[in-house]
Amino acid sequence: MDRSKVKHIFVCKQCGKESAKWLGRCPNCQTWNSFVEATVNLSRTPIDRPCSREDIPQELSQVETGSFPRLPVGCGEMNRVLGGGLVPGSLVLIGGEPGIGKSTLLLQILAKVAENNGLVAYVSGEESTNQIKLRAERLNLGGKGLFILSEINLAVFLRHLEELLPRLVVVDSIQSVYLEDVPGVSGSIAQVRECTQRLMYWAKQNNVPVFIIGHVTKDGSIAGPSVLEHIVDVVLYFEGERFSNYRMLRSVKNRFGSTNEVGIFEMGHGGLVEVENPSRVFLSTHKDAAIGSIVVPVLEGTRPLLVEIQALTTSVGFGPPRRIANGIDFNRLLLISAVLSKRAGLRISNQDIIVNVTGGLKINEPAIDLGIALAITSSFRDSRPIPGLVALGELGLNGELRSVAQVERRIVEASRLGFKSFLMPKSSPQLSLDDIGIRLIEASSISDALRLGLTKKVGREQ
């Protein structure tokens, strides 16, 4: 390549801002040490393509909607996260930690789509065809109609896809493919961005949905520039604890559906299996009226889930007290601890406080505030919650309890699993419940909630 036709620039890994010189802090996204060197080929000409009707300006009222049926992927949890299935021509990015199960999940989905809807293609730049065959045998996948291609040159495998014309394509991974006419090695910012744009154009031109797998950085975000997430239509994150069998598929961007849905899977010897009743799974080891344990109904998209929140308080022998949050926001734990100390009179300034959400879920919903406060107080006082208790409510800085959204749906789900006592804010809307066995306990402040939701102290005093 002619050196005179190559320009060296610096690009922010987070937002994609370009600069002629290296900057310690990005002026666009305010991220430190995010600029990396990249090269731009000034001699490269744009790709010529025929003009189509979509390139001509059209009045919105005259646009024909047509029929665009979604492609079901044969997996209920994946269909839920996607909003009912794959939209033809969509580009879906799925990221997650190494070994979490991204390739396994997509290989299973390809096998199901091939069985019901026709030819599919799996393009791998990280594994050979023999290695993929071994994984398919471990998952008991026949592979009929599933074509495998081990190739990292994007232009080469796009030509093969043009001849094959599959119903669904998976590219594993976007950081491993490259284009010869783009400077830089595989995984560089220029390569990742250009390869994603070429894949997007191919998917929409041929009306074929494409899954691309992306690596993640040590902080959990997808590697490469953030403009990668802006290019694609759907961004999914595959999450889960390293030593847990359960995996959560979470949507953070979806141009064709809700961004709040979560799919839940269980990893077994035969691959990933859908969890049809996650509430029962997350509460499988829950013991009713256990000290420091409170059940809370949360909403993940359109589905209510019941999770168990556990808390443990211990006196500090030396050094400052610690706050440990697993599955909840750390700053939220600090806020709730401060409210309990100031408004409820708990002397916990000399206590280590550990809060955990069982099952590996990560919850950011404020509806769990009351459950966290009850669990901490239960552990500190050695007092048990009343039998069959479920708590829901947001906690304010003055100790007041605030109502949360869709209370009735949460209560119905908890009642279906046998819980009958519900501690909730007094400001909650009027409910129309048919189950006469349900007991609603209303409280206006955190002090009232602790008095009504916990039994008499059997351990140390405040």
C-alpha positions as CSV (number, residue, x, y, z in Angstrom):
1,M,0.0,0.0,0.0
2,D,1.3,3.4,-0.9
3,R,2.3,5.2,2.3
4,S,1.4,8.6,0.8
5,K,-2.2,7.4,0.6
6,V,-2.4,6.4,4.2
7,K,-3.4,8.8,7.0
8,H,-2.7,8.1,10.7
9,I,-5.3,9.3,13.1
10,F,-6.4,8.6,16.7
11,V,-9.9,7.2,17.4
12,C,-11.7,7.0,20.7
13,K,-12.6,3.4,21.5
14,Q,-15.8,4.4,23.4
15,C,-17.5,6.9,21.1
16,G,-15.5,6.8,17.8
17,K,-14.4,10.4,17.8
18,E,-11.4,11.0,15.6
19,S,-8.5,13.3,16.3
20,A,-5.3,14.2,14.5
21,K,-3.3,13.8,17.7
22,W,-3.5,11.6,20.8
23,L,-5.6,13.0,23.6
24,G,-5.6,11.9,27.3
25,R,-9.3,12.5,27.6
26,C,-11.9,12.3,24.9
27,P,-13.7,15.7,24.6
28,N,-16.9,14.0,23.4
29,C,-17.5,11.2,25.9
30,Q,-15.1,12.4,28.7
31,T,-13.4,9.0,28.8
32,W,-9.7,8.8,29.9
33,N,-7.0,7.0,27.9
34,S,-9.5,5.8,25.2
35,F,-7.7,7.1,22.1
36,V,-5.8,4.5,20.0
37,E,-4.0,4.9,16.7
38,A,-5.7,3.9,13.5
39,T,-5.0,4.3,9.8
40,V,-7.2,5.5,7.0
41,N,-6.8,4.5,3.4
42,L,-7.3,7.8,1.4
43,S,-7.2,6.0,-1.9
44,R,-10.1,3.7,-1.2
45,T,-13.2,4.5,-3.3
46,P,-16.7,4.0,-2.2
47,I,-18.6,0.9,-3.2
48,D,-20.8,1.4,-6.2
49,R,-24.2,-0.2,-6.0
50,P,-27.4,0.2,-8.1
51,C,-29.9,2.7,-7.1
52,S,-33.1,1.2,-5.7
53,R,-36.5,2.6,-4.9
54,E,-35.4,3.0,-1.2
55,D,-32.8,5.5,-2.3
56,I,-35.4,7.9,-3.7
57,P,-37.1,10.3,-1.3
58,Q,-40.7,9.2,-0.7
59,E,-43.6,10.8,1.1
60,L,-44.3,8.9,4.3
61,S,-48.0,8.6,3.6
62,Q,-47.3,7.0,0.2
63,V,-44.9,4.3,1.6
64,E,-46.2,0.8,1.3
65,T,-45.7,-1.2,4.5
66,G,-45.9,-4.6,2.8
67,S,-45.6,-7.8,4.8
68,F,-42.5,-8.5,6.8
69,P,-43.1,-11.7,8.8
70,R,-40.6,-12.3,11.6
71,L,-38.5,-15.4,11.5
72,P,-39.1,-17.6,14.6
73,V,-35.8,-19.0,15.9
74,G,-37.3,-22.1,17.6
75,C,-36.4,-20.8,21.1
76,G,-39.1,-19.1,23.1
77,E,-36.8,-17.1,25.3
78,M,-34.8,-15.8,22.4
79,N,-38.1,-14.9,20.6
80,R,-39.2,-13.0,23.7
81,V,-36.0,-10.9,23.8
82,L,-36.1,-10.2,20.1
83,G,-39.8,-9.1,20.3
84,G,-41.3,-12.1,18.6
85,G,-38.6,-13.3,16.2
86,L,-36.0,-12.0,13.8
87,V,-36.9,-9.2,11.4
88,P,-35.7,-9.9,7.9
89,G,-32.5,-8.0,7.1
90,S,-31.8,-7.1,10.7
91,L,-28.3,-7.1,12.1
92,V,-28.1,-8.5,15.7
93,L,-25.0,-8.1,17.9
94,I,-24.6,-10.5,20.9
95,G,-21.8,-10.0,23.4
96,G,-20.7,-11.7,26.6
97,E,-17.8,-13.0,28.5
98,P,-15.6,-15.9,27.1
99,G,-17.2,-19.2,27.8
100,I,-20.6,-17.8,28.8
101,G,-22.3,-19.7,26.0
102,K,-22.8,-17.3,23.0
103,S,-21.6,-19.7,20.3
104,T,-23.4,-22.6,21.9
105,L,-26.7,-20.7,22.0
106,L,-26.4,-19.5,18.4
107,L,-25.4,-23.0,17.1
108,Q,-28.5,-24.5,18.7
109,I,-30.7,-21.7,17.2
110,L,-29.2,-22.3,13.7
111,A,-30.0,-26.0,14.0
112,K,-33.6,-25.3,14.9
113,V,-34.0,-22.8,12.1
114,A,-32.5,-25.2,9.6
115,E,-34.8,-27.9,10.7
116,N,-38.0,-25.8,10.2
117,N,-37.2,-23.0,7.8
118,G,-34.4,-24.0,5.4
119,L,-30.7,-23.4,4.9
120,V,-28.6,-21.5,7.4
121,A,-24.9,-20.6,7.6
122,Y,-22.3,-20.4,10.4
123,V,-19.2,-18.5,9.6
124,S,-16.4,-18.9,12.1
125,G,-13.1,-17.1,12.2
126,E,-12.0,-18.7,15.5
127,E,-12.8,-22.4,15.1
128,S,-12.2,-24.9,12.3
129,T,-15.0,-26.9,10.8
130,N,-13.9,-30.0,12.7
131,Q,-14.0,-28.2,16.0
132,I,-17.5,-26.9,15.3
133,K,-18.6,-30.5,14.4
134,L,-17.3,-31.8,17.7
135,R,-19.3,-29.1,19.6
136,A,-22.4,-30.0,17.5
137,E,-22.1,-33.7,18.4
138,R,-21.8,-32.8,22.1
139,L,-25.1,-30.8,21.7
140,N,-26.7,-33.7,19.8
141,L,-27.3,-31.5,16.7
142,G,-27.7,-33.3,13.4
143,G,-26.7,-30.3,11.3
144,K,-28.8,-31.0,8.3
145,G,-29.2,-27.7,6.4
146,L,-26.6,-26.1,8.5
147,F,-23.6,-25.0,6.4
148,I,-20.3,-24.2,8.1
149,L,-17.5,-22.0,6.7
150,S,-14.2,-21.3,8.5
151,E,-13.1,-18.0,7.0
152,I,-11.9,-14.6,8.2
153,N,-11.9,-12.7,4.9
154,L,-15.2,-10.9,4.8
155,A,-15.2,-10.5,1.0
156,V,-14.6,-14.2,0.5
157,F,-17.4,-15.5,2.7
158,L,-19.9,-12.9,1.5
159,R,-19.4,-14.4,-2.0
160,H,-20.2,-17.8,-0.6
161,L,-23.3,-16.5,1.1
162,E,-24.4,-14.9,-2.2
163,E,-24.4,-18.4,-3.8
164,L,-26.0,-20.1,-0.8
165,L,-28.6,-17.5,0.1
166,P,-29.3,-18.9,3.6
167,R,-32.3,-17.9,5.8
168,L,-30.0,-17.0,8.7
169,V,-26.3,-16.2,9.1
170,V,-24.1,-16.2,12.2
171,V,-20.6,-14.6,12.2
172,D,-18.3,-15.7,15.0
173,S,-16.8,-13.2,15.7
174,I,-16.8,-9.7,14.3
175,Q,-13.3,-9.1,15.9
176,S,-11.8,-12.0,13.9
177,V,-12.8,-11.0,10.3
178,Y,-11.1,-8.5,8.1
179,L,-11.2,-6.7,4.7
180,E,-8.2,-6.5,2.5
181,D,-8.9,-2.9,1.3
182,V,-9.1,-1.6,4.9
183,P,-5.9,-0.8,6.8
184,G,-5.2,-2.4,10.1
185,V,-5.3,-6.0,11.5
186,S,-8.4,-8.0,12.5
187,G,-10.1,-6.5,15.5
188,S,-8.8,-2.9,15.0
189,I,-11.3,-0.1,15.1
190,A,-11.2,0.6,11.4
191,Q,-11.7,-3.1,10.6
192,V,-14.5,-3.7,13.0
193,R,-16.4,-0.7,11.9
194,E,-16.0,-1.3,8.2
195,C,-16.8,-5.0,8.4
196,T,-20.0,-4.3,10.4
197,Q,-21.1,-1.8,7.9
198,R,-20.5,-4.2,5.0
199,L,-22.5,-6.9,6.8
200,M,-25.3,-4.5,7.5
201,Y,-25.5,-3.6,3.8
202,W,-25.4,-7.2,2.7
203,A,-28.1,-8.2,5.3
204,K,-30.5,-5.5,4.2
205,Q,-29.8,-5.9,0.5
206,N,-30.6,-9.7,0.7
207,N,-33.2,-9.5,3.4
208,V,-31.4,-12.0,5.5
209,P,-31.0,-11.6,9.3
210,V,-27.4,-11.8,10.6
211,F,-26.1,-12.5,14.1
212,I,-22.6,-11.2,14.9
213,I,-20.8,-12.2,18.1
214,G,-18.7,-9.6,19.8
215,H,-16.0,-9.9,22.4
216,V,-16.3,-7.9,25.6
217,T,-13.8,-5.9,27.6
218,K,-12.9,-6.4,31.2
219,D,-15.6,-4.0,32.3
220,G,-18.3,-6.0,30.4
221,S,-18.8,-3.7,27.4
222,I,-18.5,-4.9,23.9
223,A,-15.0,-4.5,22.6
224,G,-14.4,-1.9,19.8
225,P,-15.8,1.5,19.2
226,S,-19.3,2.3,20.6
227,V,-20.4,3.2,17.1
228,L,-20.5,-0.6,16.6
229,E,-23.6,-0.7,18.7
230,H,-25.1,2.3,16.8
231,I,-24.7,0.5,13.5
232,V,-26.5,-2.7,14.4
233,D,-30.3,-3.0,14.9
234,V,-30.3,-5.1,18.0
235,V,-27.7,-5.4,20.9
236,L,-28.0,-8.4,23.3
237,Y,-25.8,-9.2,26.3
238,F,-25.4,-12.7,27.6
239,E,-24.8,-12.6,31.3
240,G,-24.4,-15.0,34.2
241,E,-22.2,-15.9,37.2
242,R,-19.1,-17.9,36.4
243,F,-20.1,-20.7,38.8
244,S,-23.8,-20.6,38.2
245,N,-25.7,-22.7,35.6
246,Y,-28.1,-19.9,34.8
247,R,-27.6,-17.4,32.0
248,M,-29.5,-14.2,31.3
249,L,-29.9,-12.9,27.7
250,R,-30.7,-9.2,28.1
251,S,-31.7,-6.7,25.3
252,V,-30.1,-3.2,25.6
253,K,-31.1,-2.0,22.1
254,N,-33.9,-3.2,19.8
255,R,-35.2,-1.2,16.9
256,F,-38.1,-3.6,16.5
257,G,-39.2,-4.4,20.0
258,S,-38.8,-3.7,23.8
259,T,-35.4,-3.2,25.3
260,N,-36.5,-4.5,28.7
261,E,-37.0,-8.1,28.0
262,V,-34.8,-10.9,29.5
263,G,-34.4,-14.5,28.4
264,I,-33.3,-17.0,31.0
265,F,-31.5,-20.3,30.2
266,E,-29.8,-23.1,32.1
267,M,-26.5,-24.5,31.0
268,G,-26.4,-28.3,31.0
269,H,-24.5,-31.2,29.5
270,G,-26.6,-30.9,26.3
271,G,-26.3,-27.1,25.9
272,L,-28.6,-24.3,26.9
273,V,-32.1,-25.1,28.0
274,E,-34.9,-22.6,28.3
275,V,-36.2,-21.9,31.9
276,E,-40.0,-21.7,31.6
277,N,-40.7,-20.8,35.2
278,P,-37.8,-18.7,36.4
279,S,-39.5,-17.5,39.6
280,R,-39.7,-21.1,40.9
281,V,-36.1,-21.7,39.9
282,F,-34.7,-18.6,41.8
283,L,-36.7,-19.6,44.9
284,S,-35.9,-23.3,44.8
285,T,-33.7,-23.0,47.9
286,H,-35.7,-20.3,49.7
287,K,-36.9,-21.1,53.2
288,D,-39.9,-19.2,54.4
289,A,-39.4,-16.8,57.3
290,A,-35.6,-17.2,57.3
291,I,-33.6,-14.5,59.0
292,G,-32.1,-12.0,56.6
293,S,-34.1,-13.3,53.6
294,I,-36.9,-11.4,51.8
295,V,-38.7,-12.3,48.6
296,V,-39.3,-9.4,46.2
297,P,-41.2,-9.3,42.9
298,V,-39.4,-7.6,40.1
299,L,-40.3,-6.8,36.5
300,E,-38.0,-7.9,33.7
301,G,-39.7,-6.4,30.6
302,T,-43.2,-7.8,30.5
303,R,-42.6,-10.7,32.9
304,P,-42.7,-10.5,36.7
305,L,-40.1,-12.6,38.5
306,L,-39.7,-13.5,42.1
307,V,-36.2,-13.2,43.5
308,E,-34.7,-13.7,47.0
309,I,-32.7,-11.0,48.6
310,Q,-30.3,-12.1,51.4
311,A,-28.5,-9.8,53.8
312,L,-25.9,-10.4,56.5
313,T,-24.7,-7.9,59.1
314,T,-21.7,-8.5,61.3
315,S,-19.9,-6.4,63.9
316,V,-16.6,-4.9,62.8
317,G,-13.6,-6.1,64.8
318,F,-11.2,-3.5,63.4
319,G,-11.0,-1.1,60.5
320,P,-13.9,0.8,58.8
321,P,-17.2,-1.2,58.2
322,R,-17.6,-2.6,54.7
323,R,-20.6,-2.6,52.3
324,I,-20.7,-5.4,49.7
325,A,-23.4,-5.5,47.0
326,N,-23.8,-8.5,44.8
327,G,-26.6,-8.2,42.2
328,I,-27.7,-4.7,43.2
329,D,-26.2,-1.2,42.7
330,F,-23.6,-0.4,45.4
331,N,-24.7,3.2,45.7
332,R,-28.3,2.0,46.3
333,L,-27.0,-0.1,49.2
334,L,-25.3,2.9,50.7
335,L,-28.5,5.0,50.4
336,I,-30.7,2.4,52.1
337,S,-28.1,1.9,54.9
338,A,-28.1,5.6,55.5
339,V,-31.9,5.8,55.6
340,L,-32.1,2.9,58.0
341,S,-29.5,4.5,60.3
342,K,-31.1,8.0,60.2
343,R,-34.8,7.4,59.9
344,A,-35.3,4.0,61.5
345,G,-32.8,4.4,64.3
346,L,-30.7,1.3,63.5
347,R,-27.2,1.5,64.9
348,I,-25.4,-0.1,61.9
349,S,-22.5,2.3,61.6
350,N,-20.2,-0.3,63.1
351,Q,-21.6,-3.2,61.0
352,D,-20.4,-4.9,57.8
353,I,-23.4,-5.2,55.5
354,I,-23.5,-7.8,52.7
355,V,-26.4,-8.0,50.4
356,N,-26.9,-10.7,47.7
357,V,-29.5,-11.4,45.0
358,T,-29.6,-15.2,44.7
359,G,-29.5,-16.9,41.3
360,G,-27.0,-14.4,39.7
361,L,-29.6,-11.8,38.7
362,K,-28.6,-8.1,38.5
363,I,-31.5,-5.8,39.5
364,N,-31.6,-2.1,39.2
365,E,-35.3,-1.6,39.9
366,P,-36.1,0.7,42.8
367,A,-39.0,-1.7,43.8
368,I,-36.5,-3.8,45.7
369,D,-35.6,-1.0,48.1
370,L,-38.0,-2.2,50.8
371,G,-36.9,-5.8,50.5
372,I,-33.3,-4.8,50.9
373,A,-34.1,-2.7,54.0
374,L,-36.1,-5.5,55.6
375,A,-33.4,-8.1,54.9
376,I,-30.7,-5.9,56.5
377,T,-32.9,-5.2,59.5
378,S,-33.9,-8.8,59.9
379,S,-30.2,-9.9,60.0
380,F,-29.3,-7.1,62.4
381,R,-32.0,-7.7,64.8
382,D,-32.1,-11.5,64.4
383,S,-35.8,-11.2,63.8
384,R,-37.7,-13.3,61.2
385,P,-40.0,-11.9,58.6
386,I,-43.7,-12.9,58.9
387,P,-44.5,-16.1,57.2
388,G,-45.2,-15.9,53.4
389,L,-44.1,-12.3,53.1
390,V,-43.4,-10.5,49.9
391,A,-42.2,-6.9,50.0
392,L,-42.2,-4.3,47.3
393,G,-41.7,-0.5,47.4
394,E,-39.3,2.3,46.8
395,L,-37.6,4.0,49.7
396,G,-37.2,7.8,49.9
397,L,-34.5,9.7,51.7
398,N,-37.0,10.8,54.4
399,G,-37.9,7.2,55.1
400,E,-41.2,7.4,53.2
401,L,-42.3,4.5,51.0
402,R,-43.3,5.2,47.4
403,S,-45.5,3.1,45.1
404,V,-44.0,1.1,42.2
405,A,-45.4,0.3,38.7
406,Q,-47.7,-2.7,37.9
407,V,-48.2,-3.8,41.5
408,E,-51.1,-6.0,40.7
409,R,-49.1,-8.1,38.2
410,R,-46.4,-8.6,40.8
411,I,-48.9,-9.7,43.4
412,V,-50.6,-12.2,41.1
413,E,-47.3,-13.8,40.2
414,A,-46.3,-14.1,43.9
415,S,-49.7,-15.5,44.8
416,R,-49.4,-18.1,42.1
417,L,-46.3,-19.4,43.9
418,G,-48.0,-19.6,47.3
419,F,-47.2,-16.2,48.9
420,K,-50.1,-14.5,50.6
421,S,-48.8,-11.6,52.7
422,F,-47.7,-8.5,50.8
423,L,-46.0,-5.5,52.4
424,M,-46.4,-2.5,50.2
425,P,-46.6,1.4,50.4
426,K,-49.9,2.9,51.5
427,S,-49.7,5.2,48.5
428,S,-50.2,2.2,46.1
429,P,-53.2,2.4,43.7
430,Q,-56.4,0.5,44.5
431,L,-56.2,-3.1,43.5
432,S,-58.9,-5.4,42.2
433,L,-57.8,-8.9,43.3
434,D,-60.1,-11.9,43.3
435,D,-58.0,-14.1,45.6
436,I,-59.6,-13.7,49.1
437,G,-56.6,-15.3,50.7
438,I,-54.3,-12.4,49.9
439,R,-53.3,-10.2,52.8
440,L,-52.2,-6.6,51.9
441,I,-50.1,-4.9,54.6
442,E,-49.8,-1.2,53.9
443,A,-47.1,1.1,55.4
444,S,-46.3,4.8,54.9
445,S,-42.8,4.8,56.3
446,I,-39.8,2.5,56.7
447,S,-40.4,2.4,60.5
448,D,-44.0,1.2,60.0
449,A,-42.8,-1.4,57.5
450,L,-40.2,-2.8,59.9
451,R,-42.7,-3.0,62.6
452,L,-45.3,-4.8,60.4
453,G,-43.1,-7.0,58.3
454,L,-40.8,-8.4,61.0
455,T,-41.6,-10.5,64.1
456,K,-40.4,-9.5,67.6
457,K,-36.7,-9.3,68.0
458,V,-35.1,-12.4,69.5
459,G,-31.5,-11.3,69.4
460,R,-29.7,-8.1,70.3
461,E,-31.4,-4.7,70.5
462,Q,-30.8,-1.7,68.2
